[in-house]
Amino acid sequence: MRATRAIIDLAALRHNLAQARAAAPATRIMAAIKANGYGHGLERIGHALSDADALGVACLAEAQRLREVGVTTPIVLLEGFFDADELPLIAQLGLETNLHHEPQLLALEQTEVAQPITVWVKVDTGMHRLGFAPEEVGLVVERLRRCRGDVRLRGFMTHLACADDLDDPLTPLQLERFAAATAGLPGERAIANSAGLLGWPAARVEWARPGIMLYGVSPFLGGRGEAEGLRPVMTLTSRLIARHTVARGEAIGYGATYRCAGPTLVGVVAVGYGDGYPRHAPSGTPVLVNGQRVPLIGRVSMDMITVDLSAQPEAMVGDPVILWGRGLPVEEVAEMAGTMAYELLCGVAPRVAVEETG
Ligand SMILES: *Cc1c(COP(=O)(O)O)cnc(C)c1O
């Protein structure tokens, strides 16, 4: 059987949630588990994080799946709803929804749902993606109060654009704008993503919405989860499926991009971009064979990669390989491939078998 596997360490996940709580003991945790739990499995992560104060998802379909498998933790739709016809189900499932623009507000004003609807007002303090402008917030609150249906205002959210860089002046500006926009208005506040929670004490208000740190990854530029006391949740593993010596001057793989400077012991690993391993990982990207680092050489194929086993001449077909996770930070592989850990974790393909531990 093809050995490509994602091992999901639920003990590490719970440890990371405890680290998030420890960073801000008075702050409630709305765990971001959108995008299939950052690639770790929505239902699995939803169950494993049932101790979080709430779960944040991107859309109703994700929330519905969680409710269907028995997750009873409060769930917040971070992008709100896309059409007014989602409102009855949102109310029925007891979901909370973000409210970020006029069409959603109009839909709430024009729909009278049987059950109460709980909303968070999203404020755009400088990221300019979703949210009402700070000066609109007062009027939005007023209009929510006047809705005929039972609309309950839970609080206010904003999202930080540059919290991963601890020197970026946009974060203090966003915090200031949010404080001004919501001053005197009743409700709870939610500001910080993982970087905000770990790196910006002023962003630790009633709620935080950590995502990436829960999966063991540092939210900071150039950072490593281990340095933040986090443990990797996903370890992507496979095995060596071939080894052979290639003569000096010969090239390896598609495009013949890597040419052997001398006789080279080449190992072939059963993992490729068809599994979610980044196609842009260059020669030199580290791979663990038998727990030891060896460099990737040649292009990443759909089902395979090739590595230079010169440092490990005793390696045999069947030996274990780690692409990222325990012993090899996913942040490092992402940096080599010119992307970020978020994308690698979310991109693990459905054909990769998943194994739970912890
Ligand atoms: C995804 C998301 C988060 C979590 O961000 P991380 O960087 O993964 O901690 C927080 N808030 C919102 C609105 C999000 O969409």
The ligand as a Gaussian input file, in Angstrom:
#p B3LYP/6-31G(d) Opt

LIG

0 1
 C       -8.488000      32.531000       9.846000
 C       -8.864000      33.635000      10.730000
 C       -8.269000      33.779000      11.978000
 C       -7.114000      32.920000      12.451000
 O       -5.908000      33.422000      11.950000
 P       -4.499000      32.725000      12.283000
 O       -3.511000      33.595000      11.616000
 O       -4.564000      31.369000      11.654000
 O       -4.381000      32.661000      13.745000
 C       -8.739000      34.772000      12.805000
 N       -9.739000      35.603000      12.403000
 C      -10.322000      35.494000      11.201000
 C      -11.402000      36.425000      10.820000
 C       -9.909000      34.527000      10.324000
 O      -10.485000      34.426000       9.125000

